[in-house]
Amino acid sequence: MQNDIKATHQKEAVEALKRVVKHPSSTTDPAPGAPFGQPIRDALDEMMQICDELGFKTYTDPDGNYGYAEVGEGEEIFGILGHVDVVPAGDTADWSHDPFELVVENGVAYGRGVQDDKGPSIAALYAVKALMDAGVTFKERIRFIFGTDEETLWRGIAVYQQKEDPITHGIAPDSEFPVTYAEKGLQQSYFVGPGSTEFSLKMQHAFNAVPAKAQYNGPKLAEVKAALDDFGFDYETDENGITVTGKSVHAMLAPNGTNAVLRLAMALDQVFPDGPLGLIGRCFKEDATGTNLMGDVADEASGHLTINISNIEVSPEETRMQVDMRIPVTVDHDELIEKMTKKVAEYGYRYEDFDYLAPLYVPKDSELVEKLMSVYREVTGDDTEPQVSGGATYARTMNQCVAFGAMLPGVPDYMHQVDEQWELEKMFTAMDIYAAAIKAIVGD
């Protein structure tokens, strides 16, 4: 009977995931009650409806900035922080399946958001539902908090913090197991420099993903092709010109990707040597560690700095480069930005701030981290150590909060990528871990 109940929760979790994946919840133009676009509001409403059906008390911010669902009693709050927005799917023709229709094939679920972060949020939600159905009582309130623009500027969660009670402690199921006890600082910014009348570029890529494609159909097309050939860079040609191809990964893993935008910029700088792209062609190149700009930046606690230039727009008025940087936890932020500002100025660029998130650090010997690690090891038998991440999760916005799962060690990273996918057995294991951890921490 117990196995039957568990199988029912697993099946229901997959059905719920189908319901939230169907919403293409990337940031779009605001609408009444939908500050980050109607698709995100629709996804939030869908998640709140699922929580209602499961027996949680729910509240949705009337302005559409966030929602939460809770169960249990008491003054203290154990927060579980997720988000319903996703990065754009890109060219859907590149996907094996419709990115907004969950498809399960050979035990693998495909769809935008199944790893980041709709799948993990659903896994944690149904883990708590399993505890509720098993009759577990909670000595604290368990509150699921759903943000709405985590992939951009975190404005929704900022409104939550202004309006609602703070959590006592918690987790963000938006990373990897076992426990991420520290997260690098996240700086997003622009390099702005001189424009060009010789050629133009206009792209749309997310800050936090290494771009796998970069298109060009401007002057001197044959020379640009020749330059790409000289570099040995991959590209495709059709009636729309050239598409430089690379490998997309999350920006926190930028050195593991192949940045198509940088490769195109290097070729363009070779063809237009008096143009505005010398910063890339003669300095930055394909460097994803920041060494060419700022020297070797690293610390023992969190490793090397990573940097991703995901977008370049060139017009007659200006050139604007979109920059995402993950800064080691002990590095002085202001000194680093000063060094970067001086270096880009040598190529005619100015530094323009966009958004900064300070690093997260919860000691490994804290009660929260030790308890989560103990449960994780008991359930999985895995002795992997707690870790530091270049990713940015909502955990850094809350008191005594860490990222905890939902990807198990060794699970391929498909976040922000074409054919985003998650093996269902891995999802079900994550549900088991969450149920055991939440019971250990807040079970009465």
N, C-alpha and C positions, 0 to 999 in steps of 0.2 A: 504493500500500500504506500509506504514512504517513497519508494522509487516512482510510483505512479504520480504522486503529488509533485515530486521534483520535476518529472517530465512535463507535467501540466504547466508549471511555472516557466519552464524553458520554452515551451511552445507558445505560451502567451507573450513572453518577452519578444520573441521573433515577430509575432503578429503586431505588437506595439511598435517595434522598430520599423516595420513596413509603413505604419501610419505616419511616423515623423519623417522618414526619409522622403516621402512623396512631396514634401514641401521644399522647393528650391530656395532655401532660406539664406541667400546671400544679401548683403546690404544693397538696398536700392533707394529710390527717392522716398522721402518721408510722406506719410499720409496721416490723417487724424487717428490717434490711438496707435500709430505704428511709426515711431520715430526713425526706425532704420529700414522701413519698407514693409509693405503688406505681407510678402512671403514669410518674413521673420515673425511677424505678429501671428500669422496663421499657424506656424510651427509651434509658437509658444502656447497658443490656445489649444492646439492638439495635445501637447504635453500635459497641460493642465487638465484637459478632459480625461486623459488616461489616468492621471493621479486621482481625480474625482472617482472614477470607476473603481479604483483599487481601495478606496476607503480613506484616503488622506484628506485632511483639511487643507483647502487651497485658497490662495489669494493671488490675484493678478493685478499688478499696478495698472490703474485705469489709463495711464498714458502709454502703456506698452513697453516700459523699460525692463521689466523683470517679472517673474512669477515665483511663488514658492509653495511647497506642499509639505505638511508636517504631520507627525504622529507622535504620541507619547505625552508625558506630563513633566512639569518641573520648570525651574527657573533657568537651568543651564540648557544650552543648545549645542547639539552636535550637527555641524553643517556638512552637507554634501553638495559640492559646487560643480555645476555643469553648465553647458551652453547649447542653445538650439540653433545658432547660426553656423554656417559653413562657408568655406571659401568657394568661389565660383568653380563650376565643373569644367570650364574651358570649352574646347571644341568637342561637343558630344559625339561627333563622328569617330573620335579616337577611342571611345569607350566600347568595351565588348557588349555592354548592356546599357539601357537607359539609366543614367546616374540617379534619377529620381523615382525609380521603380525598383524596390528591393527585389533582387533575384537571388535565390539560393541554388547553387549548382555544385554538385559533388561535396556537399557539406560546407560550402563557403558562401557567405553572404556578401553580395556586391551592392554598392550604392554610396553616393556622396554622404559622408557623415557616419558611416558604420564604425570607423575608428576614431573620428574626431568630429563631434563628441557625442553624437546621438546614441551610438551603440553602447559606449561605456555608461552613459547616464541611465539608459534603460536597464543595463545589467545591474547597476547599483540599486535602482528603483525596485526591481523584481527580487533582489536579494532581501531587501527590507520587507517586501510583501510576503516572502517565504517565512520570515521570522514572525510576522503578524499572524499568518495562518497557522503557525506552529504554537501560537499562544504565548510567545515571549512578550514580557512586559518591559517597558523601557523607563529607566530612572531619569532620563533626560528627554527633552524634545529632539527628535530627529527631523531636521529641516532640509529638504532638497531646495536649493536655490538655483534658478535657471536664468542665466544671463542671455543677452540678445545681440551684443556686438563684440564678442570676445575676439573675433578674427580681425577687428579693426581697432577701435579706440577705447573699448571698455566703459563707455558712457553709461550703459544700462546698469552695470554693477555698481558704478559710482553713485547712481541715484538710489539704489538699494541701501548702500551704506549711509546715505543721508537720512533715509526715511525709517529704517528698520532697526530692530535690536541687533547688537553684535553677537556673533557666535562665540561660544566658549572655546571650542576646538573643532577640528574637522578635517575633511579630506576633499581633494579634487580628483575625480576619476577621469583624468585627461592627460595621462602620460604613460609611464611604464611601471610595472612591478620590478623590484619590491617597493621601496619608498624613495621618493625624491626629496631629500631634506634640504637641498639648496638649489636655487635657480639663478642663473646669471642675470645681470641687469640687461634690460632690453631698451635699446635706443633706436628710434626710427626718425629719419631725417632726410634732408635733400641736399644735394650739391647743385648749386645754380650758377651757370656761367654763360658765356657769350653764345648767341645763336648763330645761324648759318643761312645764307641764301643759296648755297650750292646744293643742299639736299635737306630733307625733312624726315623726321621719325615721329610716329605717334603710336604708342602701345598702351595696353591696359593689363597690368599684372599685379598680383597681390604683393604687398611688402614681404610677407613671410613665406614665400615659396621661391625656390630657384626656378627660373623660367626655362621650359624645355623647347620653346619655339620663339623665333624672332623673324619678322617678315620685313622685306625690303623690295620696293619696286620703284626706285628713283633713278636719277642720272648715273651714268657710267656703270650700268648693270654688269656688263661683261668684265670690267676691271674688278668689280667687287667679287664676282665669281672667281676670278684668277687669284685674288688675294686670299680668299677662303681656301682655295686649293693649295696655295703656298703654305698656309698654316696647317693644312691637313684637317680642316674642320668639316664636319658633315653638314650637308644642306640638300634641299630639294628644290626643283624648279617646276613651275607651271605657268599658266596664263597670268597669275597674280604676281609673278616675279620670283624672288628667292625666299625660301623659308629655312633659316639656319636651325638645326635641330640639336638638342642636348638631352640632359636627363634631369627631371624635376625631383627635388627632395625638399623637405621642410627647411626653412632658412637656418634653423639651429644646427643642421647637418650640412651646411653649404659646401664644405670641402669634399663631401661625398657625391655632389651633383656635378652636372656639366651645364654651365650657364650660357644659354644661346644668345642672350642679349649682349653679354660681354664679348662673345666671339664675333658677333656682327659688328660691334663697335670697334674692335681691333682691326677688322678688315676695312671698315669705312675710314678709319684714321690713316691706314696705309694708302688708300685711294685719294683721300682728301687731306693731305698732310698739313694744310693751313687751316683746317676746320677746327671744330670745338672739342674733338674727342681725344686729344692728346693725353688727358688725364687717365684715360683707359688704355690707349694704345702704347703709351710710353712710360706709364707708371704703374697703374693698378693691374692691368692685364687680366689674368684669370685668378688672381690671388683671392682666396676666400678666408684667409687668416688675418688680413690687415697688415701683414708684415711690410709690404711695399709702401704703405701709407704711414705707419706708426711704429715700425720696428716690431720686435718680438714681444707680444703682450700675452702673458699667461700667469697663472698662479697655481700653487700646489693643490689648493682646495678644489678648483673647478676647471683646470685645464686652460686651453688656448682660446683667445678671442676668435669669433667668427664674424664674417661680414658678407652681406649679400646685396649686390646692386641688381635689383629686379626689373627696373624700368628706366628707359631713357627716352625723353621726348626732345626733339630738336625742331625749333621754329626759327623764323628770322629774328624774333625778339630775344629768345633765350634757349639754353639747353638746361634741362632739369633731370637729375638722376635721383632715383628713389633708393634709399639705403636702409637696410635692416642690420643692426649690429648687436651681438650677444657678448656682454662684457663680464669677464671673470669677477667673482664675488668680492675679492679684496682689492681690486684695482680702483684707483681714484678716478671717478667719472669725469670730473671737471678738467683735470690735467690731460686726460686722454682726448677730450673734445678740443682742447686748446692745441694740442699737437696735430690733430687731424685738420683743424681749421687752417693752420699755417701751411701744411703740406698742400692742400687742394688750392690754396691761394696762389701757389707757384704756377698753376695751370689756368689761372683766371677765374677760379670758382670761389664762391662764398658758401659757408656752411649755414644751413637753415634748419632749426629744430622743428620737429613735428610732434613727437611723443616720447616720454621716458617712463619706464617702470623700474623702480629700484629692485635690487635683488632680494631673494628670499633666503633665510637661513634659520632653521630649527635644529638645534644640536642633536647629534646622533644618540646621545645618552638621555634625551628627554623622555618623559613617560610615554608620550604619544608615539614617537618613533619606535621606541623599544617594544611597545605592545603590538603595533602593527607588524613589525618585523617578526616577532614571536609567532603571531598567528599565521603570517604568510609562510614561514618555514614549516610550521606544523602541518598546514594544508598541503603544501607542494613538495616538501622535502628538499627544497632548493636553498642553498646557502649563499646565494648572491648577496653581496653587500649593498647597503643603502647607497644612493648615488646622487650625483649632481647633474643638472640638466641645463642645456642652453635654451630649452623651451620656456615659455611663459604661461603659467596657468593662473586661474583665479585664486589659487592657494596663497599667492603673495599679497592678496588684498585683505586677508582676514587674520584674525588672531589665532596663533597656535594651529596652523593649517599646513598640510603638506600634500603634494601630489602622490596618489596611491593607485597605480594601475591606470588603465585596465589592460595594457598590452603586456603579455608575459615575455620573459627573456627569450630571444630567438625568433619572436614573431616578426615577420617582415614589416617594415614601416611603409604603409600606403597612405599616410596622412597627406592631404593636399595633392594627391597624385591621381592620374588617370587610373580607372579600375580600382578605386579604393575598395578594400575587402577585409573581411575578418572571418576566420574559420570558426564555425559555431561551437565546436568543442572547446576552443580557447575562450570564447565568450562565456560558456557555461562554467568553465573553471573559474573565471573571474567572478561570476555570481557566487560560487561557493566561498571564495576568499572574502568577498565583501560581507556575506552573511556571517561568517565566522568572526571577522574583525569587528563588525558593528555589535554583534552579540557580546563579544568580550569587553568592549568599551562601554556600552550603554545598556546592556541587558541587566535586568534587576535580579 
